[in-house]
């Protein structure tokens, strides 16, 4: 009788734990979705501070009369460069968005012409339904939507700058707060290990990803300028931003300029050069350079990356897709340091190996 009661109590405890966990997860997603206008700029500011830190370290390696560049000067310069670039990119997107939308009717007419020529060569009379479908494809709306989505990453630059400034000012108090939060030395030591690992992995990911995305954008820009593709600066910026979005971002970064080449030029060669060239750049940088430089630092399975892309994208849109990898890395690191949730981090990992915080 006592054993039966104990089993029932144990079953009820497990059921309650599952229900509470599910409720917390659903509530968290709801809060993140409803509060995205607050959370997104804040998270972007945190990542921008990481970029400032990475750049300031590079600046300190520059020879300075008799010694390295002082840390304060390097941080100020890095802050000005990173957030100055944010304002510049915002202006580039705003200007090009207007030009792309204005030129869209020309591409619309060219698209209809290409479709007519294709069916004519195949000897197929174009069905009325297809004509109606082509008529409903509003390229102006398509290009304007793409531009608006890209601009949404950059439109809160002023707020991100303010957040970033205060985050940088608050960083020096983190050790004091950790000590106050964890009076027990063992727990404090474990918390510091987790923070350091998150810091190291995010530094590695952002540093490598930024360098790879920037190089891809520069190479794509050179290729598009040589071919004479319209709005090369805009598409290069799009390549840079979309390369932060796993899989789908790289596909879009290749597909959009290639489609523009198809409707801009009468000749097939520019279309092939743009399509093959940008694909080759993406494959080289994404499958050769990036894995060799980053190694197995993140240890995320491809399925986890795709799933996180869908989840964070559904919560925060394109910004969530942009942030999905660093956010998932932080989640996996935290889960791996608690025995009750360690199995989740193992399932989300690429190799299934448990890598404790050092």
PyMOL commands that set and color helices and strands:
alter all, ss='L'
color gray80, all
select helices_A, chain A and resi 2-34+36-60+71-122+128-136+139-154+157-181+185-227+232-242+248-264+269-294+302-336+342-348
alter helices_A, ss='H'
color red, helices_A
select strands_A, chain A and resi 63-64+67-68
alter strands_A, ss='S'
color yellow, strands_A
deselect
rebuild
show_as cartoon
